[in-house]
Amino acid sequence: MLDLKLLLLVTLFVPLVGVGVIWVVAPLGDRAVRWIALLVASVSLICSTAIVFSSAAATQAELAVTDVAWLANSSVTPLDVRFHVGLDGLSLWMFGLSPLLTLTAILVSWEAIRDRVALFYGMLLLLEFGCVGVFVARDIVLFYVFFEFTLIPLFFLVGVWGSEQRQYAAVKFFLFTLAGSVLTLLGLLAIVVWNANQWNGGTWTFSIPDLSTNLRLAASEGNLPVKFQLMVFLALFAGFAIKVPLFPLHTWLPLAHVQAPAAGSVMLAGVLLKIGTYGFVRFGILMLPDAILHPGIQVVPNVVASVFPWVSTGTVFVYPWLLSLAVIGIVYGALVALAQDDFKRLIAYSSVSHMGFCVLGLFALNRPGLQGGTLQMVNHGISTGALFALVGMIYERYHTREISALSGLAKRLPILSFFMLLFTFSSIGLPGLNGFAGEVLVLLGMFQRAWSQSIAGWQPLLIAVAVLAVSGVVLGAWYMLYLVQRVFFGPLKEPAQHAAHAPACDLSPREILAVAPLAILVVWIGVAPGFFLSRTAQTLNDVEAVAENAFTRHHEDYQRLWSAVPKVTAPAVELSRRVP
């Protein structure tokens, strides 16, 4: 019988051990470094796959849990900080995807990276260590350490091995995410302090499951102040919304993608963006449901509102704003992607659009929406990670990212063109592929929230959000198919500077191996999504129950709030007939 705890610890720490081995073998040459990195990533992937596809993953709410005291001696310190790691349905698939995309990133970089190879692969394995750690952490201190740790290797990957503006892109990425994460830390600490004062007699527990249980119970009993929840949620929002990134906090992402090496873009799009949506569910919905679903929270004193009536008595409505920002990101990202002539910039803006779908599904807060949002997190990681890998392969052959410089590549590179078409169809949600399953569930959840589960007073907005989200699907098909039509079909056209070189060759076995597992998942999820959804069911049912409980608690508040709004009626018009 598999020891799932041991496998999880191996998956987590093997990349860190691999960094030390790379440092030792670096004097032997770049070839040895590459093979060590590949071996380490393969071991991590084998262990994570064994966990994800184990029978326990389909039947247990939590699995592979290790809980060891770190700072937990009450006679020494009131802090109860633990090395607490484990998996549930929310983190399982992202845990499995992180080693897989690391392997893809290593294979894509095999020939492309020739400068400071040992440092590059060391940073890539450190990034894997941080990404896996974020999704397995069950202690707030541990989560935040991994959350911040992911910034460091990606900063160097972009800043050292990126394109012309790599240093500017690295600094902008680092400052954006660091500023948001500092506010997130304050929010997390506020949760810990409140819990210590309310429940634990001064003991500061950082256990995410314990805090989640305590805060949910306090909220259901009305003992968790709504204003406190709102302030904490806004602090968490700052960090997680930048990570996603939600409109209008997305401006760092296109620049980082364009300047990053192919491996950096694969990991950034495939894994790092999902930390934001994961955090929204783990800490926002499960711990602070009233902050999201309370119909109106007055945050400005009445005296201020009386002087400045346009403040509207200082009432804040969080839920409609979240949905509105998500759908604006969907449409805006798609429209801007349509106008791009740079491969990577186009796919970067498509990420803004697709991550909007993830947020929209999760905040539909019903079963199809939560399932679709979670599945779409995985789908986007697979499809967009593969697209960035393929763009890196094209750049390695032609040294250009300009769409207008290429045409008819299907004649020259048929295997690459096949994979590009497959992942394009996946990205636009072609039936039978993974994107279709995720997008249908997201839209079903949003339409269900807009019509059959609507909220008093907000139905027109919810309907508008649902309809606009459908337009994002249409626009997504437009810009991706337009990209494929311009680059892979029509007369053969290659950059002028490439004319003196030998014709570009098609994908090598190494490059096929880099994207083939992702292609298998694209078809598998599209044909049998139930297998993947079944492993998320227990956790997402818990999330849905928390949301439904909050909706039920505030039902009368919704009714009372909107019944007090003056009804606008048409003025009576007296009709008269002129008597001759």
SETIZA-522084 format. One record per residue (C-alpha): y, z, x. Coordinates in pm, 1 decimal, always signed. Each point is the difference from the previous one (the first is absolute). Example, Ala and Ser with C-alpha at 12.3 -4.5 7.8 and 13.67 -1.06 7.14 Angstrom:
<rec <-450.0; +780.0; +1230.0>>
<rec <+344.0; -66.0; +137.0>>
END
This chain:
<rec <+0.0; +0.0; +0.0>>
<rec <+343.9; -92.4; +126.9>>
<rec <+227.2; +281.3; +110.6>>
<rec <+320.7; -119.7; -164.2>>
<rec <+212.2; +272.4; +159.8>>
<rec <-106.7; -110.2; +347.0>>
<rec <+55.4; -366.1; -82.8>>
<rec <+352.6; +72.1; -122.2>>
<rec <+84.3; +195.4; +314.4>>
<rec <-139.7; -280.6; +216.9>>
<rec <+206.0; -257.4; -193.0>>
<rec <+310.0; +210.4; +51.0>>
<rec <-36.9; +94.9; +366.3>>
<rec <-183.5; -296.7; +156.3>>
<rec <+325.4; -202.1; +25.8>>
<rec <+163.2; +293.4; +180.2>>
<rec <-294.6; +22.5; +240.4>>
<rec <+22.0; -376.4; +42.2>>
<rec <+357.1; +30.6; +124.7>>
<rec <-119.5; +230.1; +279.0>>
<rec <-283.4; -237.8; +91.1>>
<rec <+241.9; -294.6; +13.5>>
<rec <+223.0; +196.6; +236.8>>
<rec <-301.4; +62.0; +226.6>>
<rec <-128.8; -360.3; +1.0>>
<rec <+343.5; -165.4; +19.5>>
<rec <-32.7; -58.4; +378.9>>
<rec <-312.9; -210.3; -68.4>>
<rec <+210.7; -267.9; -167.9>>
<rec <+115.5; -123.1; -340.0>>
<rec <-341.8; -130.5; -102.8>>
<rec <-154.4; +348.3; +25.6>>
<rec <+288.5; +147.5; -202.0>>
<rec <-46.9; -253.9; -280.1>>
<rec <-373.6; +65.0; -26.9>>
<rec <+48.3; +377.2; -1.3>>
<rec <+256.8; -30.7; -280.8>>
<rec <-235.9; -225.1; -196.4>>
<rec <-290.9; +240.4; +47.5>>
<rec <+205.4; +301.2; -107.9>>
<rec <+132.8; -178.0; -309.9>>
<rec <-352.7; -112.4; -89.2>>
<rec <-138.8; +354.5; +21.7>>
<rec <+283.3; +128.3; -219.5>>
<rec <-60.8; -279.4; -252.3>>
<rec <-376.3; +64.5; -15.9>>
<rec <+54.1; +371.5; -65.8>>
<rec <+267.4; -55.9; -266.2>>
<rec <-212.7; -265.4; -172.5>>
<rec <-296.0; +238.3; -15.2>>
<rec <+219.6; +256.2; -178.0>>
<rec <+165.1; -244.2; -240.8>>
<rec <-329.9; -153.8; -111.5>>
<rec <-198.4; +324.7; -12.8>>
<rec <-141.1; +117.6; -332.0>>
<rec <+209.5; +317.6; +27.6>>
<rec <+320.3; -206.7; -14.1>>
<rec <-98.0; -121.6; -346.9>>
<rec <-92.7; +340.4; -140.5>>
<rec <+216.5; +265.8; +165.3>>
<rec <+368.3; +67.9; -67.5>>
<rec <+43.6; +112.4; +362.9>>
<rec <-219.5; -74.7; +296.7>>
<rec <-27.3; +45.6; +376.8>>
<rec <+224.4; +307.6; -16.6>>
<rec <+55.6; +203.2; +317.9>>
<rec <+214.0; +314.0; -30.6>>
<rec <+61.0; +203.0; +315.7>>
<rec <+262.1; +274.0; +35.0>>
<rec <+272.8; -69.0; +254.6>>
<rec <+283.2; +244.2; -76.9>>
<rec <-153.2; +224.6; -262.1>>
<rec <+6.3; +355.2; +134.6>>
<rec <+204.9; +205.5; -244.7>>
<rec <+48.0; +277.4; +257.6>>
<rec <+169.6; -246.9; +235.0>>
<rec <+181.0; -247.8; -223.1>>
<rec <+45.5; -62.0; -373.5>>
<rec <-70.0; -370.9; +58.3>>
<rec <-334.2; -136.0; -118.2>>
<rec <-20.1; -333.0; +183.6>>
<rec <-344.0; -158.3; +24.4>>
<rec <-174.7; -300.1; +146.9>>
<rec <-99.7; -117.6; -345.2>>
<rec <-119.0; -360.5; -36.9>>
<rec <-195.7; -180.2; -268.7>>
<rec <-2.8; -290.7; -241.9>>
<rec <+34.6; -60.7; -372.1>>
<rec <+33.7; -307.6; -219.1>>
<rec <+367.3; -44.4; +81.7>>
<rec <-46.1; -13.5; +377.3>>
<rec <-352.3; -140.1; +34.6>>
<rec <+70.1; -373.2; +11.1>>
<rec <+310.2; +23.5; +217.6>>
<rec <-204.2; +214.6; +239.4>>
<rec <-257.6; -279.6; +16.8>>
<rec <+258.0; -277.0; +31.3>>
<rec <+180.8; +151.2; +300.3>>
<rec <-283.0; -51.2; +256.2>>
<rec <-77.5; -345.4; -142.9>>
<rec <+356.1; -124.1; +48.2>>
<rec <+11.2; +160.3; +345.3>>
<rec <-299.8; -213.0; +95.7>>
<rec <+177.7; -308.1; -138.1>>
<rec <+314.2; +88.5; +196.1>>
<rec <-197.8; +35.6; +324.4>>
<rec <-174.1; -334.4; -42.2>>
<rec <+322.9; -178.5; -92.6>>
<rec <+167.8; +133.7; +315.5>>
<rec <-287.3; -88.1; +234.0>>
<rec <+173.6; -295.5; +166.8>>
<rec <+353.1; +45.3; -134.3>>
<rec <+76.0; +321.6; +193.2>>
<rec <+1.5; -45.6; +377.9>>
<rec <+270.3; +247.2; +103.0>>
<rec <-79.8; +372.0; +38.9>>
<rec <-331.4; -48.5; -179.4>>
<rec <-127.4; +356.0; +48.9>>
<rec <+317.1; +149.2; -146.5>>
<rec <-11.0; -241.6; -295.6>>
<rec <-357.5; +83.5; -100.3>>
<rec <+64.4; +367.5; +60.0>>
<rec <+289.9; -12.4; -245.5>>
<rec <-210.6; -191.0; -252.5>>
<rec <-273.7; +264.8; +11.1>>
<rec <+259.9; +277.7; -27.1>>
<rec <+136.3; -172.9; -309.0>>
<rec <-349.8; -6.1; -149.8>>
<rec <-37.0; +371.5; +75.8>>
<rec <+325.8; +74.9; -182.5>>
<rec <-79.3; -219.2; -301.3>>
<rec <-346.5; +146.7; -50.3>>
<rec <+143.9; +350.1; +42.5>>
<rec <+258.4; -49.1; -274.7>>
<rec <-264.9; -87.5; -257.3>>
<rec <-247.9; +276.1; +91.6>>
<rec <+250.7; +285.3; +42.6>>
<rec <-35.6; +276.9; -261.2>>
<rec <+258.9; +230.5; +156.0>>
<rec <+373.7; -67.8; -22.6>>
<rec <+68.6; +75.2; +367.3>>
<rec <-285.1; -228.5; +103.4>>
<rec <+117.8; -271.3; -240.7>>
<rec <+354.8; +11.8; +130.5>>
<rec <-111.9; -7.7; +364.9>>
<rec <-200.1; -317.6; -63.7>>
<rec <+275.8; -139.1; -226.0>>
<rec <+251.6; +24.6; +285.5>>
<rec <-248.5; -90.3; +270.2>>
<rec <-48.4; -351.2; -141.0>>
<rec <+364.0; -79.8; +83.5>>
<rec <-48.0; +35.8; +376.0>>
<rec <-267.7; -261.9; +78.0>>
<rec <+147.7; -251.2; -245.0>>
<rec <+343.8; +50.5; +155.9>>
<rec <-142.2; -100.6; +339.2>>
<rec <-210.7; -284.7; -141.9>>
<rec <+311.2; -156.5; -150.5>>
<rec <+244.1; +93.4; +275.2>>
<rec <-212.0; -107.6; +299.2>>
<rec <-215.2; -290.4; -120.9>>
<rec <+221.9; -136.9; -277.8>>
<rec <+222.1; -307.6; -15.4>>
<rec <+362.2; -56.6; +102.5>>
<rec <+160.5; +279.2; -204.9>>
<rec <-288.3; +242.3; +48.3>>
<rec <+204.9; +293.9; +125.0>>
<rec <+247.6; -16.7; -287.8>>
<rec <-285.1; -31.9; -250.2>>
<rec <-187.3; +294.7; +154.3>>
<rec <+306.4; +225.4; -4.8>>
<rec <+88.4; -92.6; -359.2>>
<rec <-356.5; +61.8; -115.4>>
<rec <-13.9; +333.5; +182.1>>
<rec <+335.2; +129.1; -127.4>>
<rec <-66.3; -102.7; -361.3>>
<rec <-340.9; +161.3; -18.9>>
<rec <+94.4; +306.8; +203.3>>
<rec <+304.8; +75.0; -217.9>>
<rec <-212.1; -18.9; -314.0>>
<rec <-284.8; +203.6; +143.4>>
<rec <+231.0; +286.5; +97.8>>
<rec <+102.5; +34.4; -364.8>>
<rec <-365.4; -22.7; -96.4>>
<rec <-74.6; +291.6; +232.5>>
<rec <+266.2; +209.5; -174.4>>
<rec <-155.4; -80.1; -336.9>>
<rec <-348.8; +92.5; +117.1>>
<rec <+123.5; +326.2; +149.7>>
<rec <+178.6; +83.2; -326.4>>
<rec <-333.5; -34.8; -181.5>>
<rec <-169.8; +231.7; +249.0>>
<rec <+275.5; +263.7; -20.2>>
<rec <+6.9; -1.5; -381.0>>
<rec <-377.2; +35.0; -14.0>>
<rec <+4.9; +289.0; +249.4>>
<rec <+257.3; +190.8; -203.3>>
<rec <-160.5; -73.3; -335.7>>
<rec <-373.4; +22.1; +60.7>>
<rec <-112.1; +118.0; +341.1>>
<rec <+196.2; +317.6; +58.5>>
<rec <+185.5; -140.2; +298.0>>
<rec <-289.8; -192.1; +159.9>>
<rec <+104.6; -353.6; +74.1>>
<rec <-295.4; -224.3; -80.5>>
<rec <+28.4; -367.7; +96.4>>
<rec <-319.6; -110.7; -173.4>>
<rec <+75.2; -314.4; -201.4>>
<rec <-276.3; +62.9; -262.1>>
<rec <+108.9; +364.7; -48.3>>
<rec <+368.4; -90.2; -28.3>>
<rec <-78.6; -279.9; -242.0>>
<rec <-202.6; +233.3; -223.1>>
<rec <+261.8; +276.5; +6.2>>
<rec <+296.5; -227.9; -72.4>>
<rec <-177.1; -179.3; -282.7>>
<rec <-91.1; +331.7; -163.2>>
<rec <+355.3; +128.9; +38.2>>
<rec <+143.8; -322.9; -145.8>>
<rec <-234.0; +5.7; -300.1>>
<rec <+98.7; +362.5; -70.5>>
<rec <+371.4; -73.1; +40.0>>
<rec <+33.5; +219.9; +310.4>>
<rec <+100.8; -277.6; +239.7>>
<rec <+373.8; -71.8; -47.2>>
<rec <+63.6; -364.0; -80.4>>
<rec <+314.4; -15.5; +214.9>>
<rec <-197.1; +132.7; +295.3>>
<rec <-261.1; -269.7; -57.7>>
<rec <+269.8; -266.9; -14.2>>
<rec <+165.4; +109.7; +324.3>>
<rec <-334.0; +8.6; +180.4>>
<rec <-105.9; -334.8; -144.1>>
<rec <+323.0; -166.4; +114.7>>
<rec <-61.4; +132.2; +351.8>>
<rec <-354.2; -137.0; -4.8>>
<rec <+126.3; -324.8; -151.7>>
<rec <+226.1; -60.5; +300.3>>
<rec <-293.5; -17.3; +240.1>>
<rec <-261.4; -165.3; -219.3>>
<rec <+232.1; -263.5; -151.0>>
<rec <+105.1; -110.6; +349.7>>
<rec <-365.1; -21.5; +103.6>>
<rec <-102.3; -215.9; -299.5>>
<rec <+277.6; -138.0; +20.5>>
<rec <+166.5; +3.8; -340.3>>
<rec <+310.6; -205.8; -71.5>>
<rec <+273.9; +54.9; +127.6>>
<rec <-152.4; +193.3; +293.8>>
<rec <-200.0; -299.7; +120.3>>
<rec <+242.6; -155.3; +249.9>>
<rec <-183.9; +124.7; +310.4>>
<rec <-329.1; -165.9; -99.4>>
<rec <+68.1; -376.4; +35.8>>
<rec <+161.0; +51.8; +340.7>>
<rec <-287.2; +218.9; +121.8>>
<rec <-260.4; -251.9; -117.6>>
<rec <+175.2; -299.4; +152.8>>
<rec <+47.1; +167.2; +338.1>>
<rec <-337.6; +178.2; +18.3>>
<rec <-304.2; -152.6; +172.1>>
<rec <-273.4; -119.6; -234.0>>
<rec <-200.5; +322.1; +44.2>>
<rec <+303.5; +212.0; -88.9>>
<rec <+63.1; -201.6; -315.7>>
<rec <-366.0; +28.3; -102.3>>
<rec <+5.3; +379.7; +27.7>>
<rec <+348.3; +38.4; -148.7>>
<rec <-72.9; -208.9; -309.7>>
<rec <-363.1; +99.1; -34.5>>
<rec <+17.2; +376.8; +41.2>>
<rec <+337.9; +155.3; +77.8>>
<rec <+179.3; -115.7; -314.8>>
<rec <-271.3; +166.1; -210.9>>
<rec <+91.3; +342.1; +135.5>>
<rec <+303.4; -10.7; -230.8>>
<rec <-192.7; -74.1; -319.6>>
<rec <-269.8; +247.9; +102.4>>
<rec <+266.0; +269.6; +46.5>>
<rec <+155.0; -72.1; -339.8>>
<rec <-330.0; +72.4; -173.5>>
<rec <-122.2; +283.4; +224.2>>
<rec <+323.6; +200.5; -1.0>>
<rec <+219.4; -151.8; -272.5>>
<rec <-221.4; -46.1; -304.5>>
<rec <-259.8; +266.7; +74.9>>
<rec <+243.7; +273.8; +105.5>>
<rec <+331.2; -80.6; -173.5>>
<rec <-77.4; -176.5; -329.3>>
<rec <+300.7; +142.1; -185.6>>
<rec <+240.6; -140.6; +258.4>>
<rec <-120.6; -347.7; -95.4>>
<rec <-68.0; +35.2; -372.7>>
<rec <+259.4; +247.4; -126.6>>
<rec <+223.1; -200.2; -239.0>>
<rec <+324.4; +123.1; +154.4>>
<rec <+92.1; +250.1; +268.8>>
<rec <+358.0; +122.2; +12.5>>
<rec <+101.0; +28.5; +363.4>>
<rec <+381.2; +0.1; -39.8>>
<rec <+174.2; +307.8; -145.5>>
<rec <+155.6; -38.7; -344.4>>
<rec <+347.3; +69.7; +138.4>>
<rec <-31.0; -304.2; +228.3>>
<rec <-129.2; -213.8; -284.0>>
<rec <+293.9; +108.1; -219.0>>
<rec <+248.4; -115.8; +264.3>>
<rec <-190.9; -318.7; +84.5>>
<rec <-158.8; -110.0; -327.9>>
<rec <-151.5; -311.7; +157.8>>
<rec <-242.6; +232.8; +181.9>>
<rec <-179.9; +14.1; -337.3>>
<rec <-45.3; +379.6; +18.1>>
<rec <-179.8; -41.5; +331.4>>
<rec <-333.6; -91.3; -157.7>>
<rec <-252.2; -170.4; +229.6>>
<rec <-287.8; -212.5; -128.5>>
<rec <-250.1; -57.0; +282.2>>
<rec <-286.5; -185.8; -168.1>>
<rec <+191.0; -308.3; -122.1>>
<rec <+174.5; -26.6; +337.0>>
<rec <-332.4; -5.3; +184.8>>
<rec <-135.4; -278.1; -219.8>>
<rec <+326.5; -193.6; +23.1>>
<rec <+8.3; +17.0; +380.7>>
<rec <-362.2; -114.1; +13.9>>
<rec <+56.3; -306.9; -218.5>>
<rec <+327.6; -87.3; +175.9>>
<rec <-194.2; +3.6; +327.0>>
<rec <-265.4; -226.9; -153.0>>
<rec <+248.4; -265.0; -112.8>>
<rec <+246.4; +34.2; +289.7>>
<rec <-271.7; -17.4; +266.5>>
<rec <-150.5; -309.7; -160.2>>
<rec <+333.9; -181.3; -34.5>>
<rec <+102.1; +71.4; +359.5>>
<rec <-344.8; -103.6; +125.9>>
<rec <+45.5; -331.5; -178.2>>
<rec <+308.9; -74.1; +211.6>>
<rec <-155.9; +70.3; +341.7>>
<rec <-83.0; -250.8; +273.4>>
<rec <-164.5; +254.4; +229.1>>
<rec <-371.7; +70.1; -46.9>>
<rec <+14.6; +371.2; +69.2>>
<rec <+324.2; +61.8; -186.4>>
<rec <-146.4; -166.1; -310.7>>
<rec <-312.7; +216.6; +11.0>>
<rec <+214.5; +307.1; +72.9>>
<rec <+203.6; -52.2; -317.0>>
<rec <-320.9; -65.4; -189.9>>
<rec <-103.4; +350.4; +109.3>>
<rec <+313.3; +142.0; -163.4>>
<rec <-105.3; -174.3; -321.6>>
<rec <-365.9; +100.4; +16.2>>
<rec <+73.9; +362.3; +85.2>>
<rec <+224.0; +3.6; -308.2>>
<rec <-314.2; -82.5; -199.7>>
<rec <-182.0; +294.4; +159.5>>
<rec <+281.3; +240.9; -93.7>>
<rec <+26.1; -145.4; -350.5>>
<rec <-371.2; +48.2; -65.0>>
<rec <-8.2; +354.9; +134.5>>
<rec <+301.2; +106.0; -207.0>>
<rec <-134.6; -156.3; -317.4>>
<rec <-190.9; +331.6; +9.2>>
<rec <-295.9; -114.2; -206.9>>
<rec <-352.0; -87.4; +104.6>>
<rec <+30.6; -380.0; +42.4>>
<rec <+335.4; +35.2; +175.9>>
<rec <-123.2; +265.6; +243.3>>
<rec <-318.3; -195.0; +69.6>>
<rec <+194.6; -322.3; +48.8>>
<rec <+263.4; +159.7; +223.2>>
<rec <-264.6; +161.9; +220.1>>
<rec <-209.9; -316.7; +19.2>>
<rec <+308.5; -208.6; +71.5>>
<rec <+79.5; +223.9; +298.5>>
<rec <-334.8; -105.9; +147.2>>
<rec <+39.7; -363.3; -109.6>>
<rec <+340.4; -32.7; +161.1>>
<rec <-130.7; +152.3; +321.7>>
<rec <-283.2; -252.7; +12.3>>
<rec <+187.3; -313.9; -105.4>>
<rec <+333.1; +54.4; +173.9>>
<rec <-163.4; +141.3; +311.3>>
<rec <-211.2; -317.1; +19.1>>
<rec <+302.6; -224.7; -61.2>>
<rec <+188.5; +161.8; +288.0>>
<rec <-308.0; -42.1; +219.7>>
<rec <-16.1; -371.7; -86.1>>
<rec <+370.9; -45.7; +61.1>>
<rec <-53.2; +159.7; +340.8>>
<rec <-273.2; -255.6; +71.9>>
<rec <+231.6; -285.6; -98.8>>
<rec <+277.4; +141.9; +219.6>>
<rec <-242.5; +29.0; +292.0>>
<rec <-67.1; -374.5; -30.4>>
<rec <+349.3; -135.7; -72.9>>
<rec <+240.4; +277.5; +108.5>>
<rec <+209.7; -37.7; -313.7>>
<rec <+32.4; +183.0; -330.4>>
<rec <+214.7; -268.8; -164.7>>
<rec <-166.7; -141.0; -309.8>>
<rec <+201.2; -321.9; +25.0>>
<rec <-141.5; -68.8; +348.6>>
<rec <-357.8; -35.9; -128.0>>
<rec <-182.5; -220.7; -246.2>>
<rec <-348.0; -134.6; -67.5>>
<rec <-181.2; +266.8; +201.7>>
<rec <-306.3; -25.7; -225.3>>
<rec <-91.3; -318.3; +189.3>>
<rec <+28.2; +171.1; +338.4>>
<rec <-120.5; +353.6; -86.3>>
<rec <-240.8; -16.5; -298.5>>
<rec <-159.7; +344.0; +50.8>>
<rec <+335.8; +174.2; +37.0>>
<rec <+123.1; -191.3; -305.6>>
<rec <-301.1; +118.1; -201.8>>
<rec <+70.8; +364.7; +77.7>>
<rec <+372.2; -49.7; -65.8>>
<rec <-73.6; -146.8; -342.8>>
<rec <-246.4; +277.9; -81.1>>
<rec <+243.3; +279.6; +84.7>>
<rec <+286.0; -184.3; -171.1>>
<rec <-203.6; -23.4; -320.3>>
<rec <-85.0; +368.0; +42.1>>
<rec <+367.3; +88.6; +39.7>>
<rec <+106.7; -188.5; -314.0>>
<rec <-280.3; +149.5; -211.4>>
<rec <-236.2; -292.3; -56.3>>
<rec <-280.5; +104.7; -240.8>>
<rec <-315.7; +86.7; +187.3>>
<rec <+186.2; +145.7; +297.7>>
<rec <+120.8; +353.0; +68.5>>
<rec <+366.9; -52.3; -84.0>>
<rec <-84.4; -98.6; -357.6>>
<rec <-188.6; +323.4; -69.7>>
<rec <+285.8; +214.9; +130.9>>
<rec <+285.4; -188.2; -167.5>>
<rec <-173.6; -16.3; -339.3>>
<rec <-53.3; +376.5; +1.2>>
<rec <+360.2; +66.4; +106.1>>
<rec <+141.1; -224.9; -272.5>>
<rec <-243.0; +137.1; -258.6>>
<rec <+108.9; +352.9; +85.0>>
<rec <+368.9; -89.1; -20.4>>
<rec <-35.1; -187.5; -330.8>>
<rec <-201.8; +288.9; -141.2>>
<rec <+277.3; +240.0; +105.8>>
<rec <+264.5; -228.4; -152.9>>
<rec <-166.8; -47.5; -337.2>>
<rec <-287.4; +227.4; -101.8>>
<rec <+100.0; +295.1; +222.9>>
<rec <+374.0; -43.3; -8.0>>
<rec <+252.1; +281.2; +36.1>>
<rec <+261.5; +69.3; -264.5>>
<rec <+325.1; -175.0; +86.2>>
<rec <-132.9; -180.8; +307.5>>
<rec <-212.0; -269.6; -163.3>>
<rec <+252.9; -286.1; +47.8>>
<rec <+25.5; +79.1; +371.6>>
<rec <-376.6; +30.2; +39.9>>
<rec <-54.1; -333.1; -175.8>>
<rec <+260.1; -165.7; +223.9>>
<rec <-168.6; +143.0; +310.3>>
<rec <-342.6; -124.7; -112.9>>
<rec <+127.2; -351.0; -74.1>>
<rec <+195.1; -26.2; +326.2>>
<rec <-310.5; +107.1; +192.2>>
<rec <-181.6; -305.1; -138.3>>
<rec <+275.3; -221.1; +139.7>>
<rec <-78.8; +146.8; +342.2>>
<rec <-352.9; -141.0; -26.6>>
<rec <+138.6; -347.5; -74.2>>
<rec <+251.8; +17.1; +283.8>>
<rec <-269.9; +124.3; +237.9>>
<rec <-213.7; -304.5; -73.7>>
<rec <+306.1; -222.0; +47.6>>
<rec <+102.1; +109.3; +349.7>>
<rec <-354.7; +35.4; +137.6>>
<rec <-123.4; -338.1; -128.2>>
<rec <+323.4; -162.3; +114.8>>
<rec <-62.5; +144.9; +346.6>>
<rec <-355.7; -135.7; +11.1>>
<rec <+106.2; -341.3; -131.3>>
<rec <+270.9; -40.3; +264.0>>
<rec <-200.7; +121.4; +300.1>>
<rec <-358.7; -108.9; -62.5>>
<rec <+27.6; -320.4; -201.9>>
<rec <+188.4; -326.5; +32.2>>
<rec <+41.5; -201.2; +321.6>>
<rec <-88.9; +174.3; +324.8>>
<rec <+307.5; +151.7; +164.9>>
<rec <+5.7; +228.1; +302.3>>
<rec <+289.6; +139.4; +205.0>>
<rec <+154.8; -247.8; +241.8>>
<rec <-49.1; +231.2; +297.3>>
<rec <-373.4; +6.4; -77.3>>
<rec <-42.4; -377.0; +32.0>>
<rec <-61.9; +14.3; +375.4>>
<rec <-286.2; +248.7; -39.8>>
<rec <-358.4; -55.7; -107.7>>
<rec <-55.4; -0.4; -378.5>>
<rec <-26.8; +346.6; -149.8>>
<rec <-358.3; +112.9; -48.0>>
<rec <-141.5; +159.5; -312.0>>
<rec <-102.0; +365.8; -29.2>>
<rec <-230.1; +137.9; +264.5>>
<rec <-300.9; +223.3; -88.7>>
<rec <+210.3; +302.1; +100.9>>
<rec <+278.8; -98.5; -240.1>>
<rec <-246.7; -69.7; -279.3>>
<rec <-151.3; +343.7; +55.9>>
<rec <+348.2; +153.6; -30.9>>
<rec <+55.7; -126.6; -356.8>>
<rec <-352.2; -59.2; -136.9>>
<rec <-58.8; +366.1; -109.1>>
<rec <+331.5; -8.7; -186.3>>
<rec <-102.9; -325.0; -169.0>>
<rec <-326.2; +160.1; -114.1>>
<rec <+190.7; +291.2; -151.5>>
<rec <+238.3; -238.7; -177.6>>
<rec <-291.7; -159.5; -185.2>>
<rec <-199.1; +320.6; -47.0>>
<rec <+286.4; +192.9; -162.6>>
<rec <+85.0; -301.0; -216.6>>
<rec <-355.9; -42.6; -127.3>>
<rec <-103.2; +368.1; -24.0>>
<rec <+311.3; +222.0; -17.1>>
<rec <-194.6; +269.9; -182.9>>
<rec <-176.3; +100.7; +319.7>>
<rec <+333.6; +75.1; +165.5>>
<rec <+157.8; +159.6; -307.1>>
<rec <-295.6; +232.3; -55.6>>
<rec <+73.2; +182.1; +325.0>>
<rec <+357.2; +74.1; -107.9>>
<rec <-79.9; +101.2; -357.8>>
<rec <-23.9; +379.4; +26.6>>
<rec <+322.5; +43.4; +194.5>>
<rec <+197.6; -245.4; -212.8>>
<rec <-126.0; +166.2; -318.9>>
<rec <+151.6; +321.0; +135.7>>
<rec <+331.3; -175.9; +67.0>>
<rec <-1.2; -146.6; -349.9>>
<rec <-69.3; +342.2; -152.2>>
<rec <+298.8; +150.8; +183.6>>
<rec <+226.7; -278.6; -127.6>>
<rec <-128.5; +23.7; -356.7>>
<rec <+51.6; +374.1; +3.1>>
<rec <+361.7; -49.4; +107.6>>
<rec <+57.6; -270.7; -263.3>>
<rec <-139.3; +234.0; -267.6>>
<rec <+217.8; +291.5; +112.9>>
<rec <+315.0; -209.4; -17.8>>
<rec <-76.0; -197.3; -315.9>>
<rec <+228.6; +212.2; -214.1>>
<rec <+271.6; -18.0; +267.5>>
<rec <-13.4; -380.9; -13.2>>
<rec <+26.2; +2.3; -378.1>>
<rec <+284.8; +252.1; -1.9>>
<rec <+193.6; -179.0; +273.4>>
<rec <-5.4; -340.7; -162.4>>
<rec <+50.5; +126.4; -354.4>>
<rec <+331.1; +145.5; +121.2>>
<rec <+121.2; -338.1; +126.1>>
<rec <+245.1; -151.6; -248.9>>
<rec <-145.1; -300.1; -177.8>>
<rec <+206.6; -316.1; +21.7>>
<rec <+27.1; -174.1; -332.8>>
<rec <+176.0; -317.1; -93.7>>
<rec <+334.5; +59.7; -177.1>>
<rec <+8.1; -70.9; -368.1>>
<rec <+175.3; -324.6; -83.9>>
<rec <+150.5; -50.5; -343.0>>
<rec <-45.5; -352.1; -124.3>>
<rec <+241.2; -131.7; -257.1>>
<rec <+27.7; -322.5; -183.8>>
<rec <+330.4; -168.9; -25.3>>
<rec <+82.2; -55.7; -361.4>>
<rec <+183.3; -328.5; -49.6>>
END
